[in-house]
Amino acid sequence: MRRAFGARRSGGRRPYMPLQAYVDMVIYSMDQFSALADPSRRRILAELRRAPRSVNELVESLGAAQPTVSKHLKILREAGFVSRRGEGQQRIYQLEPKPFTALDAWLAPYRRLWNRHLDALERHLTASEKRTR
């Protein structure tokens, strides 16, 4: 009998995930990382974290050209990080929590790994300090 990618043989905790779904999730995460790789886009996200903003407000606060800000907003919108709504002649952009939640879930195993290693380092340093006293 074939097992799904990541499935364990006997009562493991990993849920069933078909290989294609896993590949799609990884590709989607990589697209999101690509969108976040640019410092200008991270600055836009930081501005939007404070409050929803229009393109003109972002241009003013970032000191960047309007076409540049619009280009970055398009990339962030396509990656799902921001959405826009129209208010009269203005387009108001705001953060969308779902992709951040997905990235957090993707990072969770790495965070647990590093926490275990850092906890072990702390125990080692504490034990070494007690021995030298």
Sequence and secondary structure as in RCSB ss.txt:
>XXXX:A:sequence
MRRAFGARRSGGRRPYMPLQAYVDMVIYSMDQFSALADPSRRRILAELRRAPRSVNELVESLGAAQPTVSKHLKI
LREAGFVSRRGEGQQRIYQLEPKPFTALDAWLAPYRRLWNRHLDALERHLTASEKRTR
>XXXX:A:secstr
    TT  SSS S     HHHHHHHHHHHHHHHHHHHSHHHHHHHHHHHHS EEHHHHHHHHT  HHHHHHHHHH
HHHTTSEEEEEETTEEEEEE HHHHHHHHHHHHHHHHHHHHHHHHHHHHHHHHHHHH 
